[in-house]
Amino acid sequence: MSWNQTVLTSSNHTNTSATYSYVDYVQKPIEIYVFIDPLCAECWSLEPYLKKLSVEYGRFFTIRQIVSGHLTSLNTDTFDKPRKLKEIWEKTAKRTGMSCDGDLWVDNPITYPWIASLAIKAAELQGKKAGKLFFRKLQENLFLKKQDISNEEVLTKCAQEAKLDVEEFEKDLFSSSAQKAFQCDLKLTREMEVDYIPTIVFFNQVIEDDGIKISGLYPYEIYELVLKEMLQRTPIPSVKPPLEQFMRLYEVVGTKEVSVVYDWSMTKTEKEMKKLQFQRIVERIPAKYGSFWKYIS
């Protein structure tokens, strides 16, 4: 596989035929590499778009999560790095609607960032789905609850919330298997010349074809356009699930995430979420910016 350095390609070659074969649903013709770092506020802000892609076009692709390690050198940096990260988080939260409480860097700074990255690989030893769920719980505890996600107790709590085998996770955390997996991710990050987080690379099944790399955070339409370009057709988006079903699936979501997925204004989204709150289906989670909601099982 190879890759391009640019993303804003035209869709002139897109085939608008919406007829699919059985193979489309079985093989999932597109693989998406998502390069992430657990401390990256823009990775957190990418969540609404990844959710919408999965809801609308998840039948066409699989996601491979790559831990880049770009922020793992934090503890060796200069003394004012926490202050800079606080500013970055606060600006990102205001711009994107995904709350990042920058006070963490003053009140409860991350001690050893690399441990959080290693923990993701340890979780993935229980399967890709387990790794993604664990990463989401890391983000929730970091950005919403100001938890030090390099602390082993916090990591164990995240593993419990992600419904992992906690005993297995604790055994794997500093294992050679987790360390090797992390080193493989770092190597892949270098080989694919990923120098900005988040970065997404789309690949199709044709080995000779270039992949398409998107570095940074873009509007949803860009990711949708690239997916159509890779498929060489314009697929029909899947029907969105009822809101209660969406909440049951994801458990904790932001108003911004619901707004993006359902194409609603923030005002309409807030009203719809309050309806579920009155029915005691969800409860509001306090956040510094925006609103987050938890499904009450």
C-alpha positions in Angstrom: 0.0 0.0 0.0 1.1 3.5 -0.6 -0.3 6.9 0.3 -0.6 10.5 -0.8 0.2 13.6 1.2 -2.9 15.5 0.3 -6.6 15.2 0.8 -8.6 17.8 -1.1 -9.0 15.7 -4.2 -11.9 16.2 -6.6 -14.7 13.6 -7.0 -14.8 13.8 -10.8 -14.2 10.1 -11.1 -16.8 9.1 -8.6 -19.3 6.6 -10.0 -22.8 7.5 -8.9 -24.2 4.0 -9.2 -25.7 2.9 -5.9 -25.9 -0.9 -6.7 -23.8 -3.1 -4.4 -22.8 -6.7 -4.6 -22.9 -9.1 -1.7 -19.1 -8.7 -1.5 -19.5 -5.1 -0.4 -21.1 -6.2 2.9 -18.8 -9.1 3.6 -15.3 -7.9 2.8 -15.6 -4.2 3.7 -13.6 -2.7 0.8 -12.0 0.2 2.7 -9.6 0.2 5.7 -9.2 3.4 7.6 -6.1 4.0 9.7 -6.7 6.5 12.5 -3.5 7.8 14.1 -4.3 9.0 17.6 -2.8 10.0 20.9 -4.8 9.7 24.2 -3.8 13.3 25.2 -4.7 14.9 21.9 -7.7 17.2 22.2 -8.3 17.2 18.4 -8.5 13.4 18.5 -11.4 13.8 21.0 -12.9 16.4 18.7 -12.7 13.9 15.8 -15.1 11.6 17.6 -18.4 13.1 16.2 -17.2 12.6 12.7 -16.0 9.0 13.2 -19.4 8.2 14.8 -21.3 9.7 11.8 -19.1 7.8 9.3 -19.7 4.6 11.2 -23.5 5.2 11.4 -23.9 6.1 7.7 -21.2 4.1 6.0 -19.8 1.6 8.5 -20.8 -1.3 6.2 -18.0 -0.2 3.8 -15.0 0.1 6.1 -13.0 -1.1 9.1 -11.0 1.2 11.4 -7.5 0.4 12.6 -6.4 2.5 15.5 -2.7 3.5 15.6 -1.2 5.0 18.7 1.3 7.6 17.4 3.1 8.5 20.6 3.5 12.1 19.5 2.7 13.5 22.9 4.5 10.9 25.0 7.6 13.1 25.3 5.5 15.5 27.4 7.2 14.7 30.7 10.7 15.5 29.2 9.6 18.9 27.9 10.0 22.4 29.3 8.3 23.5 32.5 5.7 25.7 30.7 4.3 22.8 28.5 1.4 22.2 30.8 0.3 25.8 30.6 0.5 25.7 26.8 -1.5 22.4 26.7 -4.2 24.1 28.9 -4.5 26.9 26.4 -4.7 24.4 23.5 -7.4 22.4 25.2 -9.5 25.4 26.1 -9.3 26.8 22.5 -10.1 23.4 21.0 -13.1 23.0 23.3 -14.5 26.4 22.4 -14.0 25.8 18.7 -15.3 22.2 18.5 -18.0 21.9 21.2 -16.2 18.8 22.6 -15.3 19.7 26.2 -11.7 19.6 27.2 -11.1 20.8 30.7 -7.6 22.4 30.5 -7.5 22.9 34.3 -6.3 19.3 34.4 -2.8 20.6 33.5 -2.9 22.8 36.7 -4.8 20.6 39.1 -3.9 17.1 38.1 -1.2 17.0 35.4 -0.4 13.7 33.6 2.7 12.1 35.1 3.8 9.6 32.5 1.9 10.0 29.2 3.5 7.0 27.6 1.7 4.7 30.0 -1.7 5.7 28.6 -0.5 4.8 25.1 0.8 1.5 26.3 -2.5 0.8 28.1 -4.4 1.1 24.8 -2.2 -1.6 23.3 -2.8 -3.8 26.4 -6.5 -3.3 26.0 -6.3 -4.3 22.3 -4.8 -7.6 23.2 -8.5 -8.4 24.1 -9.6 -7.4 20.6 -9.9 -4.4 18.4 -13.3 -3.5 19.7 -12.0 -3.7 23.3 -9.2 -1.4 22.4 -11.6 1.2 20.9 -13.9 1.1 23.9 -11.0 1.5 26.3 -9.6 4.4 24.3 -13.0 6.1 24.5 -13.2 5.6 28.3 -9.7 7.0 28.6 -10.9 10.2 26.7 -14.0 10.5 28.9 -11.9 10.3 32.1 -9.3 12.7 30.8 -11.3 15.4 29.1 -14.5 15.4 31.2 -13.3 14.2 34.6 -9.7 15.6 34.7 -8.3 12.2 35.6 -4.6 11.4 35.4 -4.8 8.6 32.8 -1.2 7.5 33.4 -2.3 6.5 36.9 -2.8 2.7 37.2 -5.9 3.0 39.3 -7.5 5.2 36.7 -6.5 2.8 34.0 -8.1 -0.1 35.9 -11.3 2.0 36.2 -11.3 2.6 32.5 -10.8 -1.1 31.8 -13.8 -1.8 34.1 -15.9 0.8 32.3 -15.0 -0.7 28.9 -16.0 -4.1 30.3 -12.6 -5.7 29.7 -11.2 -8.6 31.6 -9.6 -6.4 34.2 -7.3 -9.1 35.6 -6.0 -9.8 32.1 -5.6 -6.1 31.4 -3.5 -5.5 34.5 -1.3 -8.5 33.6 -0.9 -7.2 30.0 -0.3 -3.5 30.9 3.5 -3.6 31.1 3.9 -6.9 29.2 6.3 -7.4 26.3 3.3 -8.0 24.0 1.9 -4.6 24.7 5.3 -3.0 24.4 5.9 -4.7 21.0 2.5 -3.6 19.8 3.2 0.0 20.8 6.6 -0.1 19.0 4.9 -1.4 15.9 2.5 1.5 16.0 5.4 4.0 16.4 7.2 2.4 13.5 4.1 2.6 11.3 3.7 6.2 12.2 7.3 6.9 11.0 6.9 4.9 7.9 3.7 6.6 6.8 5.3 10.0 7.6 2.5 11.0 10.0 3.7 14.2 11.7 0.4 15.6 12.9 -2.3 14.1 15.2 -5.0 13.2 14.4 -4.3 11.8 10.9 -6.6 9.5 9.0 -5.4 7.4 6.0 -8.0 5.7 3.7 -7.0 2.5 1.8 -8.9 0.4 -0.6 -8.3 -3.3 -1.5 -6.2 -2.5 -4.6 -2.6 -2.8 -3.4 -1.2 -0.6 -6.2 -3.6 2.3 -5.5 -2.5 5.2 -3.3 -4.1 5.8 0.0 -5.4 9.2 0.9 -4.1 10.9 4.0 -5.9 13.6 5.9 -3.9 15.4 8.6 -5.8 17.4 11.1 -9.4 18.1 11.8 -11.8 18.7 8.9 -15.5 19.1 8.4 -17.4 15.8 8.0 -18.0 16.4 4.3 -14.3 16.0 3.6 -14.2 12.5 5.2 -17.4 11.6 3.3 -15.9 12.8 0.0 -12.7 10.8 0.5 -14.7 7.7 1.3 -16.7 8.1 -1.9 -13.5 8.7 -3.9 -12.0 5.5 -2.5 -15.2 3.5 -3.3 -15.5 5.1 -6.7 -19.3 5.4 -6.2 -21.7 7.5 -4.2 -23.3 5.1 -1.6 -26.6 5.7 0.0 -26.1 6.5 3.8 -27.7 4.0 6.2 -30.8 5.0 8.0 -29.9 6.5 11.4 -31.0 4.5 14.4 -33.5 6.0 16.9 -31.8 8.3 19.4 -32.4 6.0 22.3 -30.8 3.1 20.5 -27.8 5.3 19.6 -27.4 6.3 23.3 -27.7 2.6 24.4 -24.9 1.7 21.9 -22.4 4.5 22.8 -23.4 5.0 26.5 -21.8 8.4 26.9 -22.0 11.1 24.2 -21.7 14.8 23.8 -24.5 17.1 22.5 -22.0 17.9 19.6 -21.7 14.2 18.7 -25.5 13.8 18.5 -25.8 17.1 16.6 -23.3 15.9 14.0 -24.7 12.4 13.6 -28.3 13.4 13.3 -27.7 16.7 11.3 -29.5 18.7 14.0 -28.7 22.2 15.3 -27.3 22.3 18.8 -30.5 23.8 20.0 -32.7 21.0 18.6 -30.2 18.4 19.9 -30.4 19.9 23.4 -34.2 19.7 23.3 -34.2 16.1 22.1 -31.7 15.1 24.8 -33.8 16.8 27.5 -36.8 14.7 26.3 -34.8 11.6 27.0 -33.7 13.1 30.3 -37.3 13.7 31.4 -38.1 10.1 30.5 -35.1 9.0 32.7 -33.4 7.4 29.8 -30.3 9.6 30.0 -28.7 11.8 32.6 -26.6 15.0 32.0 -22.9 14.8 32.8 -21.4 18.1 34.1 -18.8 19.5 31.6 -16.8 22.7 31.4 -17.9 23.3 27.8 -21.0 21.9 26.1 -23.2 19.1 27.4 -22.5 15.3 27.7 -25.1 12.6 28.4 -25.0 9.2 29.9 -27.4 6.4 29.1 -29.1 5.0 32.2 -29.2 1.2 31.7 
